[in-house]
Amino acid sequence: MAGLTQPTEAEMSVRDSARATAILQDAGIEEPPAESVMVASRAEGGWRAAAADVVRAVEDTGRVKDVREPLPSEDGRAALIGFRMRGAADSTDDKPVTEVLDAVEEVREGHRGEGVEIHQYGEASAGKWLNEILGDDFAKAEWTAVPLALGILLVAFGALVAALLPVALAITAFLAANGILALVSSRLHIDEQTNSVMLLMGLAVGVDYCLFYLRRERDERAAGRDAQTALRIAAATSGRAVLVSGLTVMVAMAGMFLSGLLLFQGFAVATILVVFIAMVGSVTILPAALSWLGDRVEKGRPRLFGRRGGGRGRKRGRAAGQPGAAGQDRSAGQGGPAGRRAPGGRISGALLRPVLAAPGLFAVAAAVAMLALAAPALGMKTEQLSLEQQMSQDAELRVSAEKISETFPGGPSPARVVLKADDVRSAKTRTALADFRGALREEGARFGRGVETRVYADSDVAVIDVPLAGNGTDAASLAALDTLRDRLVPDVLEPAAAGGQAYVTGELAGSTDFNDQLRDGIVPVFAFITAVTFLLMLVCFRSLPIALASIVLNLLSVGAAYGVMTAVFQHGWGDELFGTQAVGAIESWMPLFVLVVLFGLSMDYHVFVVSRIREAKDRGAATREAIREGVRATAPAVTGAAVIMIAVFAVFATLSMQDMKQMGVGLAVAVLLDATLVRMVLLPAVMMLLGERNWYLPSWLRWLPRVEHGEAGSEERERADRAEGHAVSASAAVPEAPGGARDRQHVG
């Protein structure tokens, strides 16, 4: 797999956090990763012997420097030993920290049974965990999602070759996009998480587009069309829907460029690339492959599935050479008693019958259900989850981090104040630094113990690590951060800084800045996505009500996803059902990402279903019949695509990282609701209530281009097929009728 050029910490940060990091970066200051080891005992001072052994052990590794004397806790029952790793902070070599971890473990074993606990946590040990998890998780996602999608497609199509086509398209789209992304990352640096997001999107849209196209081609063959005619009809219908859907998804993804965050810009580039490649492959390579394969697309049928009627329908249509049979099968496939999708048609027909009979009741009930699911999102809390929050609750590193924070608040992740002075050695600057330390002491419990100041005389930079009260994310920590930023740093340090360059960074400060930037950036992103989606739907369907309904239905899906994520991951409601634990917050980048992805992906279903409804309407069907025919005809493809997408997203919900779990659960739930409540209940109910007003277009918009939703000239061919079908039926021999009826009934 091609490697990505990773962004620097300054590039990933925003606002004051970015300014502070930029000062260090411009000065060439690379602060080595900090580590903390806490030694705790039952009795006061009982930690001293073990603490001395820890200091000696880590120093003997030769991998650490700046080892501080043990800092006693307030009750005297614990001590904190701080030190820094040798080497660059962004080093990917885990060997040094592994040696230090092993040395501390030896001390722990040597004092086992003495009532002493030893816990280690820091940037280096957490980074080692992250490197291992990212590699393991990506491999798990890749080797689980792909076979899972293949298995579902094998059930859906009943033939190995047909099932392999969508998976092959998705994988090749991902690999091609990954290669291009590696080149792009030399100019626009890309975060590692982008690979997982690109794999997810590649599988989702690649399989969807291929499934829609292949399903329509098989339906036309089952209806008696010859191979070339079936491919032409698939290109004119599903192929056009794929182009509209792909364009909509790419435009929605482009909205992430407006966020002002490098992370989302990387997501935008990656998803646009993989969607574009999958879309182009679906309308070029896929038809060529189907034309070349012909009936071999049915090869590899497991014995479990037997010989389906689809194959018989193909053979009969070709062997009989009877246009009437083709025409009759085609109409049956579109909702009659026979047809390829009879099982799916029966199920969707049974669901649609009460919806179309009482559309107002079902529209209100479905909308209330979606709003109820969305209700918890009103109290959503977002933050950049720390590495220990990303871990499971029983992970050794997370347990260590929590225990250290309980005894030494702010110890594992202090706020970092960066001061750029004209002359850091001047009396003015030294006095300001001393006054700042005094001001911290005067604040009492608002700040923790162990303030550390480092002066870089050559660069005229000073760095002060300030432990914050609380657990690093709670109200006490936020209050301490506000005190630093709003009062202490401006009043005490800024007067001594060059041009007022005194900024606060660190985990909590970075999370706060990131959230503030997202809060400001989500408005233009949301406005862009909704406006462009509305315009695309307006042009595609030449209908103002359908364009408005597209936005409203998508917002309901997004709101429900937000609500479920908040309930599970913030409040812990039913978190065990999803195999996870609540962390009290949603990853800060998740709401915007879910909004963009769902707005894009839900267009797959929406465009596909509404295009089929419009196709039936253009052939002269009444609105009720067009809705019934469109939903029933697309039910197998939409159901199959939804099952695959839910399965792929569910794989991400099983990964180790908390943000991947949240993304997997949120997207899986949203797709489930979108494919069931929205597409099977809300959409037909709303369209039924609108009636002929579905196709309303103001006179001043009549200049919009007309997009065909069926094969050009299909209405004339359909009338000719029906005429020839009646003639053939009238001259057919009586003994052939039952067999022909049976053949058509078994198609699909």
C-alpha positions in Angstrom: 0.0 0.0 0.0 1.3 3.4 -0.9 2.5 5.5 2.1 1.0 8.8 3.0 2.9 12.0 3.9 1.8 12.7 7.4 0.8 16.2 8.5 2.8 17.9 11.3 1.2 18.7 14.6 1.1 22.4 13.7 -0.8 21.5 10.5 -3.4 19.4 12.4 -3.9 22.1 15.0 -6.0 25.3 14.8 -6.2 28.7 16.4 -4.0 29.2 19.5 -2.9 25.6 19.6 -1.6 25.9 16.1 0.2 29.2 16.9 1.9 27.7 19.9 3.0 24.6 17.9 4.2 26.7 15.0 6.5 28.7 17.4 8.1 25.5 18.5 8.3 24.2 14.9 9.8 27.4 13.5 12.4 27.5 16.3 13.4 23.9 15.5 12.4 22.8 19.0 11.4 19.1 19.0 10.2 18.3 22.5 10.8 14.6 23.1 7.8 12.6 24.3 7.1 12.9 28.0 6.4 9.8 30.2 5.1 9.5 33.8 5.5 6.6 36.2 3.5 6.7 39.4 4.5 4.5 42.3 1.7 4.1 44.9 1.7 2.3 48.3 -0.8 1.7 51.1 1.4 3.3 53.7 2.7 6.9 53.7 6.2 6.8 52.1 6.0 3.2 51.3 6.8 4.0 47.7 10.3 5.2 48.2 12.3 2.0 47.5 10.2 1.1 44.4 10.5 4.7 43.1 14.3 4.6 43.4 14.4 1.3 41.5 12.2 2.8 38.8 14.5 5.8 38.4 17.5 3.6 38.2 15.9 1.1 35.8 14.8 3.7 33.3 18.1 5.6 33.4 20.0 2.3 32.8 18.1 1.8 29.5 19.9 4.8 28.0 16.6 5.8 26.3 15.5 8.6 28.6 16.7 12.0 29.8 15.6 14.8 32.2 14.5 12.3 34.9 12.9 14.3 37.7 13.0 13.5 41.4 9.8 11.7 42.6 7.1 14.2 43.3 5.1 13.1 46.4 1.3 13.2 46.4 -0.6 15.3 48.9 -1.3 12.3 51.2 2.2 11.0 50.9 1.1 7.6 49.6 2.3 8.0 46.0 5.0 9.7 44.0 5.2 10.7 40.3 8.4 10.3 38.3 8.6 12.3 35.1 11.1 11.9 32.3 11.5 12.4 28.6 12.3 9.9 25.9 15.4 10.5 23.8 14.8 11.1 20.1 12.2 13.0 18.0 8.6 13.3 19.1 7.3 12.0 15.8 9.5 9.0 15.6 7.8 5.8 14.6 10.4 3.5 16.2 8.8 1.8 19.1 11.9 0.0 20.3 13.1 2.8 22.8 9.7 3.0 24.6 9.4 -0.8 24.6 12.7 -1.1 26.4 11.5 1.5 29.0 8.2 -0.3 29.5 10.0 -3.6 30.0 12.4 -2.0 32.5 9.4 -0.6 34.5 7.7 -4.0 34.3 10.8 -5.7 35.8 10.6 -3.3 38.8 6.9 -4.0 39.1 7.5 -7.7 39.2 10.3 -7.2 41.7 8.0 -5.5 44.2 5.0 -7.7 43.6 3.4 -8.7 46.9 4.8 -5.6 48.8 1.6 -3.6 48.5 3.1 -1.3 45.8 1.4 -0.3 42.5 3.3 1.0 39.5 1.6 2.7 36.6 3.1 4.2 33.5 1.6 6.5 30.9 2.8 9.1 28.5 3.1 10.3 24.9 5.5 7.6 23.9 3.7 4.6 25.4 0.3 5.9 24.1 1.9 6.5 20.7 3.2 2.9 20.7 -0.3 1.6 21.4 -1.7 3.8 18.7 0.7 2.6 16.0 0.0 -1.0 16.8 -3.8 -0.5 16.9 -4.0 1.5 13.6 -2.2 -1.3 11.8 -4.2 -4.1 13.4 -7.5 -2.3 13.0 -7.0 -1.5 9.3 -6.0 -5.1 8.6 -9.0 -6.3 10.5 -11.3 -4.0 8.6 -9.8 -4.9 5.2 -9.9 -8.7 5.8 -13.3 -8.8 7.4 -15.3 -6.3 5.4 -14.3 -7.6 2.0 -15.2 -11.3 2.6 -18.4 -10.2 4.4 -19.5 -8.1 1.4 -18.6 -11.0 -0.9 -20.7 -13.4 1.1 -23.7 -11.2 1.1 -23.5 -10.6 -2.6 -23.2 -14.4 -3.2 -26.5 -14.8 -1.3 -28.0 -11.9 -3.3 -27.0 -13.1 -6.7 -26.5 -16.8 -6.2 -23.5 -16.9 -8.5 -19.8 -16.4 -7.6 -18.8 -14.5 -10.7 -21.7 -12.0 -10.3 -20.8 -11.6 -6.6 -17.2 -11.0 -7.4 -17.8 -8.1 -9.8 -18.9 -5.5 -7.2 -16.2 -6.5 -4.7 -13.6 -6.4 -7.5 -14.8 -2.9 -8.5 -14.7 -1.6 -5.0 -11.2 -3.0 -4.2 -9.7 -1.7 -7.4 -11.3 1.7 -6.8 -9.8 1.8 -3.3 -6.3 0.7 -4.5 -6.3 3.2 -7.4 -7.5 6.0 -5.1 -4.9 5.0 -2.5 -2.1 5.3 -5.1 -3.3 8.8 -6.3 -3.8 9.9 -2.7 -0.1 9.1 -1.9 0.9 11.5 -4.6 -1.5 14.1 -3.5 -0.3 13.8 0.1 3.1 15.2 -0.9 1.4 18.6 -1.3 -1.7 18.2 1.0 -0.5 16.1 3.9 -3.0 13.3 4.8 -3.7 11.8 8.2 -3.5 8.0 8.7 -7.1 7.7 9.6 -8.0 8.7 6.0 -7.1 5.1 4.8 -9.8 3.6 7.0 -12.4 6.2 5.8 -11.4 5.7 2.1 -11.7 1.9 2.5 -15.2 2.3 4.0 -16.4 4.7 1.3 -14.8 2.6 -1.5 -16.6 -0.5 -0.4 -19.9 1.3 0.2 -20.2 3.1 -3.1 -18.3 0.7 -5.2 -20.5 -2.2 -4.2 -23.7 -0.1 -4.4 -23.1 1.3 -7.9 -22.1 -2.1 -9.3 -25.1 -3.8 -7.5 -27.6 -1.3 -8.9 -26.2 -1.7 -12.4 -25.9 -5.4 -12.3 -29.3 -5.9 -10.8 -31.0 -3.9 -13.6 -29.1 -5.8 -16.3 -30.1 -9.2 -14.8 -33.7 -8.0 -14.4 -33.8 -7.1 -18.1 -32.3 -10.4 -19.1 -34.8 -12.2 -16.9 -37.6 -10.3 -18.7 -36.5 -11.8 -22.0 -34.2 -9.1 -23.4 -31.1 -10.1 -25.3 -27.7 -9.3 -23.8 -27.0 -6.1 -25.7 -30.5 -4.7 -25.2 -30.3 -5.5 -21.4 -27.0 -3.7 -21.2 -28.3 -0.7 -23.1 -31.3 -0.4 -20.8 -29.1 -0.8 -17.7 -26.8 2.0 -19.0 -29.8 4.3 -19.8 -31.4 3.8 -16.4 -29.2 2.5 -13.6 -26.0 3.9 -15.3 -27.6 7.3 -15.4 -28.7 7.0 -11.7 -25.1 6.0 -10.8 -23.7 9.1 -12.5 -26.2 11.4 -10.7 -25.6 9.7 -7.4 -21.8 9.7 -7.8 -21.8 13.4 -8.6 -24.0 14.2 -5.6 -21.7 12.2 -3.3 -18.6 14.0 -4.6 -20.2 17.4 -4.3 -21.3 16.6 -0.8 -17.7 15.5 0.1 -16.3 18.7 -1.4 -18.2 20.6 1.3 -15.5 19.4 3.8 -13.0 21.8 2.2 -15.0 24.6 3.8 -14.4 23.3 7.4 -11.0 25.0 7.6 -9.5 21.8 9.0 -6.7 19.8 7.4 -8.2 16.5 8.6 -11.4 17.1 6.7 -9.6 18.3 3.6 -7.8 15.0 3.5 -11.1 13.1 4.0 -12.6 15.2 1.1 -9.8 14.4 -1.3 -9.8 10.7 -0.4 -13.5 10.2 -0.6 -13.9 12.2 -3.8 -11.1 10.1 -5.5 -12.5 6.7 -4.5 -16.1 7.7 -5.4 -15.1 9.1 -8.8 -13.1 6.0 -9.7 -15.9 3.7 -8.5 -18.5 5.7 -10.5 -16.4 5.7 -13.7 -15.7 2.0 -13.3 -19.4 1.3 -12.9 -20.4 2.9 -16.2 -17.4 1.8 -18.3 -15.5 -1.2 -17.0 -18.5 -3.0 -15.6 -20.6 -2.9 -18.8 -17.6 -4.0 -20.8 -17.0 -6.9 -18.3 -20.7 -7.9 -18.5 -20.6 -7.8 -22.3 -17.5 -10.0 -22.3 -18.8 -12.4 -19.7 -22.3 -12.8 -21.2 -24.0 -15.8 -19.5 -20.7 -16.7 -17.7 -21.7 -14.1 -15.1 -24.0 -16.9 -13.8 -21.0 -19.2 -13.2 -20.0 -20.5 -9.8 -23.5 -21.1 -8.5 -23.2 -23.0 -5.2 -25.4 -26.1 -4.9 -27.1 -24.5 -2.0 -28.8 -22.1 -4.4 -29.7 -24.6 -7.1 -30.8 -23.4 -10.5 -32.8 -20.3 -10.2 -35.5 -19.2 -12.5 -33.3 -16.3 -13.6 -31.2 -18.6 -15.6 -34.3 -20.2 -17.2 -35.7 -16.8 -17.9 -32.5 -15.9 -19.8 -32.5 -19.1 -21.8 -36.1 -19.0 -22.6 -36.0 -15.4 -23.7 -33.2 -16.1 -26.1 -34.4 -19.5 -27.3 -38.0 -18.5 -27.9 -37.1 -15.3 -29.7 -40.6 -14.1 -28.9 -41.0 -10.4 -28.5 -44.4 -10.9 -26.9 -42.8 -13.1 -24.2 -40.2 -10.5 -23.6 -42.8 -7.7 -23.3 -45.0 -9.8 -21.1 -42.1 -10.7 -18.8 -41.0 -7.1 -18.6 -44.3 -5.9 -17.4 -44.5 -8.7 -14.9 -41.0 -7.8 -13.7 -42.3 -4.3 -13.0 -44.8 -5.4 -10.5 -47.1 -8.0 -12.1 -47.7 -11.5 -10.7 -44.6 -12.9 -12.4 -41.2 -11.5 -12.8 -37.7 -11.9 -11.7 -38.0 -10.1 -8.4 -41.2 -11.8 -7.3 -40.1 -12.6 -3.8 -38.8 -9.1 -3.2 -41.9 -7.7 -4.9 -44.2 -9.6 -2.6 -42.5 -8.4 0.5 -42.2 -4.8 -0.5 -45.7 -5.0 -1.9 -47.0 -6.2 1.4 -45.2 -3.3 3.2 -46.4 -0.8 0.7 -50.0 -1.7 0.7 -50.9 -0.2 4.0 -48.5 2.8 3.5 -50.2 3.7 0.2 -53.6 3.1 1.7 -53.0 5.5 4.7 -50.1 7.6 3.8 -50.8 10.4 6.3 -50.8 8.0 9.2 -47.6 6.3 8.2 -45.8 9.5 7.4 -46.6 10.9 10.8 -45.7 7.7 12.6 -42.4 7.3 10.8 -41.4 10.9 11.3 -42.2 10.8 15.0 -40.1 7.6 15.3 -37.1 9.3 13.5 -37.5 12.5 15.6 -37.6 10.4 18.8 -34.4 8.7 17.9 -32.8 12.1 17.1 -33.9 13.6 20.4 -30.8 12.7 22.5 -28.7 14.6 20.0 -30.0 17.9 21.5 -27.6 17.2 24.4 -24.6 16.1 22.3 -21.2 16.9 23.8 -18.2 16.8 21.5 -14.5 16.8 22.2 -11.3 15.5 20.7 -11.0 12.2 22.5 -7.6 11.6 24.2 -5.7 8.5 23.5 -6.8 6.9 26.8 -10.4 7.6 25.9 -9.9 5.9 22.6 -8.9 2.7 24.4 -11.2 0.2 26.0 -12.0 0.7 29.7 -10.0 -2.4 30.7 -6.9 -1.5 28.6 -3.8 -1.4 30.9 -2.7 2.0 29.6 -6.1 3.6 30.1 -6.2 2.2 33.7 -2.8 3.7 34.3 -3.7 7.1 32.9 -6.9 7.3 35.0 -5.1 6.3 38.2 -2.3 8.8 37.6 -4.9 11.6 36.9 -6.8 10.8 40.1 -3.7 11.2 42.3 -1.9 13.9 40.2 -4.5 15.9 38.3 -3.2 17.0 34.9 0.0 15.0 35.3 -0.3 12.8 32.2 -1.6 15.6 29.9 -0.8 19.1 31.2 -1.6 22.3 29.4 1.5 23.7 27.6 2.2 27.4 27.6 4.5 28.6 24.8 6.2 32.0 25.1 8.2 33.7 22.4 10.3 36.5 23.8 12.7 39.1 22.3 15.2 37.9 24.8 14.2 35.0 27.0 17.2 35.6 29.3 16.3 39.3 30.0 15.3 40.4 33.4 11.8 41.3 32.1 11.2 37.8 30.8 12.6 36.0 33.9 10.4 38.2 36.1 7.4 37.3 34.0 8.1 33.6 34.3 8.5 33.8 38.0 5.3 35.9 38.4 3.5 33.3 36.3 4.6 30.4 38.6 3.5 32.5 41.6 0.1 33.2 40.0 -0.4 29.5 39.5 0.3 28.8 43.1 -2.1 31.5 44.2 -4.9 29.8 42.2 -4.6 26.8 44.6 -6.5 23.7 43.6 -7.3 25.0 40.1 -3.9 23.8 39.0 -2.0 20.6 39.8 1.5 20.2 41.3 4.7 19.7 39.3 4.8 22.8 37.0 7.8 22.4 34.7 9.5 25.3 32.9 12.0 24.8 30.0 13.9 27.7 28.5 15.4 27.5 25.0 17.9 30.4 25.1 19.0 30.0 21.5 15.5 30.4 20.2 14.2 32.8 22.8 11.4 30.5 23.6 10.0 29.3 27.0 7.7 26.3 27.5 5.7 25.8 30.7 3.8 22.6 31.4 0.9 23.4 33.7 -1.1 20.4 35.2 -4.8 21.2 35.2 -7.3 20.3 37.9 -9.8 17.6 37.1 -9.5 14.6 34.8 -8.4 16.5 31.8 -11.8 16.9 30.1 -14.3 17.8 32.9 -15.6 21.1 34.1 -12.7 21.7 36.5 -10.1 21.2 33.7 -12.1 23.5 31.4 -12.3 26.2 34.1 -8.5 25.9 34.7 -7.9 26.3 30.9 -10.1 29.3 30.7 -8.2 30.9 33.6 -5.0 30.3 31.8 -6.1 31.7 28.5 -8.4 34.5 29.6 -6.5 35.9 32.6 -3.1 34.5 33.6 -1.3 34.3 30.2 -2.6 37.7 28.9 -2.0 39.5 32.2 1.3 38.0 33.2 3.1 36.6 30.1 1.9 38.6 27.1 3.6 41.9 28.3 6.9 40.1 28.2 6.3 38.3 24.9 7.5 39.4 21.4 4.4 40.8 19.8 2.2 39.2 22.4 3.1 35.7 21.3 2.1 33.7 24.3 -0.3 30.8 23.6 -1.7 27.8 25.4 -1.8 24.3 23.7 -2.0 20.7 25.0 -4.6 18.0 24.7 -7.5 19.9 26.2 -6.6 23.2 24.6 -6.3 21.5 21.2 -9.6 19.8 21.7 -11.3 23.1 22.6 -9.8 24.9 19.6 -10.8 22.1 17.3 -14.4 22.1 18.6 -14.6 25.9 18.2 -13.3 25.7 14.6 -15.8 22.9 13.8 -18.6 24.9 15.3 -17.8 27.8 13.0 -17.0 25.6 10.0 -20.1 23.4 10.1 -22.5 26.2 9.1 -20.9 26.9 5.7 -20.4 23.1 5.1 -24.1 22.4 5.9 -25.3 25.3 3.8 -23.1 24.2 0.9 -24.2 20.5 1.0 -27.9 21.3 1.4 -27.9 23.9 -1.4 -25.9 21.8 -3.9 -27.9 18.6 -3.1 -31.1 20.6 -3.6 -30.0 22.0 -6.9 -28.8 18.6 -8.2 -32.1 16.9 -7.3 -34.0 19.8 -8.8 -32.1 19.4 -12.1 -32.2 15.6 -12.1 -36.0 15.3 -11.4 -37.3 18.7 -12.5 -39.4 18.7 -9.4 -39.4 21.3 -6.6 -41.2 19.0 -4.0 -38.9 16.0 -4.6 -35.8 18.3 -4.2 -37.1 19.6 -0.9 -38.1 16.1 0.3 -34.6 14.9 -0.5 -33.2 17.4 2.0 -35.7 16.8 4.7 -35.5 13.0 4.5 -31.7 13.2 4.6 -31.8 15.4 7.7 -34.0 13.0 9.4 -31.5 10.2 8.8 -28.6 12.4 10.0 -30.5 13.4 13.1 -31.4 9.8 14.0 -27.7 8.8 13.6 -26.7 11.7 15.9 -29.3 10.7 18.5 -28.2 7.0 18.5 -24.5 8.0 18.8 -25.2 10.3 21.6 -27.4 7.8 23.5 -24.8 5.0 23.1 -21.4 6.7 23.4 -22.2 9.7 25.6 -25.0 8.4 27.9 -24.2 4.7 27.7 -27.7 3.6 26.8 -27.4 0.1 25.4 -23.6 0.4 24.9 -23.2 -3.3 25.8 -25.5 -4.2 22.9 -23.0 -2.6 20.6 -20.0 -4.1 22.3 -18.6 -0.8 23.5 -18.4 1.5 26.5 -19.6 5.1 26.8 -16.9 7.7 27.1 -19.2 10.6 27.8 -18.6 12.5 24.6 -18.6 12.2 20.8 -15.4 12.5 18.9 -15.4 16.2 17.7 -14.9 15.5 14.0 -17.6 12.8 13.9 -20.8 15.0 13.6 -19.6 16.8 10.5 -18.2 13.7 8.9 -21.4 11.7 9.5 -23.4 14.6 8.1 -21.4 14.8 4.9 -21.1 11.0 4.4 -24.8 10.3 5.0 -25.9 13.2 2.8 -23.8 11.7 0.0 -24.6 8.0 0.6 -28.3 8.3 1.1 -28.4 9.8 -2.4 -27.6 6.3 -3.7 -31.0 5.0 -2.5 -32.9 8.2 -3.1 -31.8 8.7 -6.7 -32.2 5.0 -7.5 -35.7 4.7 -6.1 -37.0 8.1 -7.4 -35.5 7.5 -10.8 -37.4 4.3 -11.1 -40.6 6.0 -10.0 -40.1 8.8 -12.5 -39.3 6.2 -15.2 -42.7 4.6 -14.6 -44.4 8.0 -14.5 -42.8 9.0 -17.8 -44.3 5.8 -19.3 -47.7 7.1 -18.4 -48.4 5.3 -15.0 -50.5 7.1 -12.4 -48.6 8.4 -9.4 -49.8 5.6 -7.1 -48.8 2.9 -9.6 -45.5 4.6 -10.3 -44.7 4.7 -6.6 -45.6 1.0 -6.2 -43.7 0.0 -9.2 -40.6 2.0 -8.4 -40.3 0.9 -4.8 -41.0 -2.8 -5.6 -38.7 -2.8 -8.6 -35.8 -1.4 -6.6 -36.5 -3.2 -3.3 -34.1 -6.1 -3.9 -31.2 -3.8 -5.0 -31.8 -1.3 -2.2 -32.1 -4.1 0.4 -28.9 -5.8 -0.8 -27.0 -2.6 -0.9 -28.2 -1.6 2.6 -27.3 -5.0 4.0 -23.8 -4.7 2.6 -23.3 -1.2 3.8 -24.6 -2.0 7.3 -22.3 -5.0 7.4 -19.2 -3.0 6.3 -20.0 -0.2 8.8 -20.6 -2.7 11.6 -17.1 -4.1 11.0 -15.7 -0.6 11.9 -17.9 -0.6 15.0 -15.9 -3.7 16.2 -12.5 -2.0 15.9 -10.4 -0.9 18.9 -10.4 2.9 18.4 -13.4 4.7 20.0 -13.8 7.1 17.0 -14.0 4.2 14.6 -16.7 2.5 16.8 -18.7 5.7 16.8 -18.4 6.1 13.1 -19.4 2.5 12.5 -22.4 2.5 14.8 -23.6 5.9 13.6 -23.4 5.1 9.9 -24.8 1.6 10.2 -27.9 2.8 12.1 -28.4 5.6 9.7 -28.3 3.3 6.7 -30.6 0.8 8.3 -33.2 3.6 9.0 -32.7 5.1 5.6 -33.3 1.9 3.8 -36.3 0.9 5.9 -38.3 3.7 7.5 -37.2 6.4 5.0 -37.3 4.6 1.7 -40.0 2.1 2.4 -42.3 4.2 4.5 -41.6 7.9 4.5 -40.7 8.4 0.9 -43.7 6.6 -0.6 -46.0 8.1 2.0 -44.9 11.6 1.3 -45.0 11.1 -2.5 -48.5 9.6 -2.1 -49.7 12.6 -0.1 -48.3 15.0 -2.7 -49.9 13.1 -5.6 -49.4 14.9 -9.0 -47.8 17.8 -7.1 -44.7 15.6 -6.9 -43.8 16.7 -10.4 -44.5 20.4 -9.9 -41.9 22.8 -11.4 -42.5 26.5 -11.4 -42.8 28.1 -14.8 -39.7 30.2 -14.3 -37.6 27.0 -13.9 -38.8 25.3 -17.1 -35.5 26.2 -18.7 -33.8 23.5 -16.6 -32.4 20.7 -18.8 -34.5 17.6 -19.0 -32.9 14.4 -17.7 -34.3 11.1 -19.0 -34.9 8.4 -16.4 -35.6 5.6 -18.8 -34.1 4.3 -22.0 -34.5 6.7 -24.8 -37.6 5.7 -26.9 -38.5 3.1 -24.4 -42.2 4.0 -24.5 -42.5 3.4 -28.2 -40.6 0.1 -27.9 -42.9 -0.9 -25.1 -46.0 -0.2 -27.1 -44.6 -2.2 -30.0 -43.6 -5.1 -27.7 -47.1 -5.2 -26.2 -48.7 -5.2 -29.7 -46.5 -8.0 -30.8 -47.1 -9.8 -27.6 -50.8 -9.8 -28.1 -50.4 -11.2 -31.6 -48.1 -14.0 -30.5 -50.4 -14.9 -27.6 -53.4 -15.1 -29.9 -51.6 -17.6 -32.3 -49.9 -19.6 -29.5 -50.8 -23.3 -29.2 -52.9 -24.1 -26.2 -50.6 -26.8 -24.7 -47.7 -24.4 -24.5 -49.5 -21.9 -22.4 -49.2 -23.6 -19.0 -45.5 -24.3 -19.5 -44.9 -20.7 -20.6 -46.8 -19.4 -17.6 -44.8 -21.6 -15.3 -41.5 -20.5 -16.8 -42.4 -16.9 -16.4 -43.6 -17.4 -12.9 -40.3 -19.0 -11.8 -38.2 -16.2 -13.3 -36.3 -14.6 -10.4 
